[in-house]
C-alpha cells in the first residue's frame, strides 16, 4: 500500500516538474519571437540596431547630445537595412 502511494506521488511530482519546464520553454520562446520581424533583408529590429550602435559608439569622446543624435541616425539606418 505504501509502495503504491509513494509511486503515485513520485509520478505526479515528475509530471508537475515536466510541465514547469515546458512552460518555461514556452515563455522563453515567446520572448525571443515577440516584436515585429525585420521585413527588409539586412534590416534589424530596433533592439538589435540599438545594441549594434551602442557597441559602435562605445568609447566615443563627444558630448551626450552629439552621441544621442548619432545614435538616432545609426538606429534608423540599421532598421532600414543600411549598415
N, C-alpha and C positions, 0 to 999 in steps of 0.2 A: 504494500500500500504506500509506504513512504517513498519507495523507489519510483513508483508511478507518479506520485505528486511532484517529486523533485525533477523527474524527466519532463513533465508538462511545464513546470515552472522554468526550467532551463530553456526549453524550446520557445516559450513565449518571450523570454528575455532576449534570445537570439533574434527572433523576428522583430522585436522592438528596436534592437540595435541596428539591424539591417535597414529598417525603414528610416531611421535617423540619418544614416549615411546617404541613402537615396535622396532625401530631402535636402541635405547639404550640397550634394552634387547638382541638384536642380537649381538651387539658389545661385551657386557659382556660375552655372551656365547662363542663367538669366542675366546676371550682372555683366558677363562677358559679351552677350549679344544684345544688350539694351542699347538704345540710341539708334540713330539713322546710319545706315551704311554709306560709305562714300560712293557716289554714283559715277564720278569721273575716274578714269584709270589714272593711277598715280596720286589721286587726291587722298587726303587724310581726314579723319574726323576731327572735331575741334579739340578734343583732349589729346589726341595723337599729335596734332600740329603744335599745341601749346608745349608739350613735353619736348618736341624736337627743337622748337625755337628757344626754349629755356636752356637747352644744352648748348646751342649755338651762341647764345648771349652770355653764357656763364663767364665771369671774369671781366666783363666789359667795364671799362672805366669811363663812364659817361653819367650824365645826370639821370635821375629817375624818369623825368619827363621824356627825355630822349629815348631811353630804353623802352618805356611804355609805348611810345609811338612806333618804334621799330618792331616791337613785339606784335602790335596790332597788324602792321603791314605783313610781317612774316607769317602770322597765323592765317591771314586772308589768302596769301599766296599759296600756302601749303594746302589749304582747304579746297582751293580751286584746281590743284594739280600742278601748279607752277612751283617747282622746287627751287 
